[in-house]
Amino acid sequence: MNLTSKTIFITGGASGIGRECVTAYLRAGARVGVLDRDENALNELQTQFGEALLALPGDVRQKDDIQTAIEQTVATFGTLHVIHNNAGIASPSRPLDQTSEDEWDSLFEINLKSVYYTTKYGLEYLRQTRGNILNTSSMVGEIGQENHAAYVATKGGMSALTKAMALDYAPFGIRVNAVCPAGVWTPMLRKWAGEQPNAGEIEQYLDDIHPLSYCPEGDVIADVAVFLVSDAARFVTGCIMPVSGGAELGYRR
């Protein structure tokens, strides 16, 4: 799964699963443009990885930020092979009727509408390289989750969108896939855990929902992401790839 000479643009790559993916992509030989609104975290990445990484401060809710970031990535590295739509938020953790309109809009703008912008401004570059798109979805978009309606809706939408995009862009040789975690320890998951009424029991709960008996760190997602964007997955498209420790299997509480 060699990514040498590949250029990857990733949103939300400064922390959590995104940071693990950036690290794995660079380790595999890629050059990576990272769009994130956390400038301090971006600066840390730039210091750590040097010229193979391009730090791109910006907000995925702003189409101009995305367009500029993609253009800067191409201008710096000369080409673009992969767009990884990873940016996302998970709060609030509430049923639909208790979710405010602003919260609903924010979740959809960051988690889903950003995919529209990256595709709009990046597709032509991918057509030139017969590249691919990877979306970070979630198992809750496939099986549902209580008290998390808006987030679940965005991830269900992302999984469905992945399949539609795979069909639309296959004639150009562009593959579109999604990586689909269950629980993964990230700052976002820890924030969600703190919002639960049984916050003190959440760590054990998250271990228990995975048949492999633990809630992993983001490196397990990154390893699969490297596979999906590499030529090793050259005949894989429209796949919603579970990286879930079997959390979706069987009858479990």
Steps between C-alpha positions, in 0.01 A plus 500: 500500500755750375382862467828639366439788256133521604354832614217486753274783617327433832254708700502492879845347504653674801359276774328169570450254214610764251838547664554125511418483128738786419777320689429172320484667156833672553657179630384329179675766291221744412503878502207637696307828508312531831205738539397567860376792707735418791806703402704396805455132419584569135822676601596197711445274200706726275786500748482123539484403133660785306475549125294190425209664685319821408308661788186674378303696762133524409140412571323231296175699532657766278516405135771756429722342766461159338558627147811690607636206699460257209661745259791557740549125536520458122724805462739367765514133402410524130207260496221340703421130530276470808240705685429372849187656649566451869388822673213445738334588829280279717326738741231536614411155626121540508176373345376692198235706680760625749746605229500869412485617139847653531640171631335310215637741241851492645514120496382481141726780378814347650430129465322488166490825303878519515506192275308700240762775511805272481347314207399818322849648522711184487334268251672634190841433655393144585381446143852585382659239726217244510517549873260415777289636784479365853229602746514449877154372584384322816337173591214696661401613151438135415340367820374812682572631849274635772523863613714600202253567220661780300845343502356164397317671213821659372688172503215309340500768233875467452477124451218536248685783325811285474308242296343763274835667438663164426251445218522855367879513483584142401498599129797727577688223680441673834430270793292617798496310829427559868670377813244421768618491863293414805660633821848652466672694776535856374442843658158500329402166655614613843283811466204280404570269795490794739155596372348164596290460815714199598835659415686299764400173334565598139854363471385152598196533273720590203724201566198272527329601175797371300514118482880531484461637856659843484443848363802578282709806422489665159796310354273205416294730278809653342638162394178423311492850353847447352376181335186662357683796342786285368525306176456182704128592508492584128184291439314611814238773468172581671616308806393603851787324675428412863797538734294425803627198686172335402280752684222462244478122535252295699270596787696705752427743779 
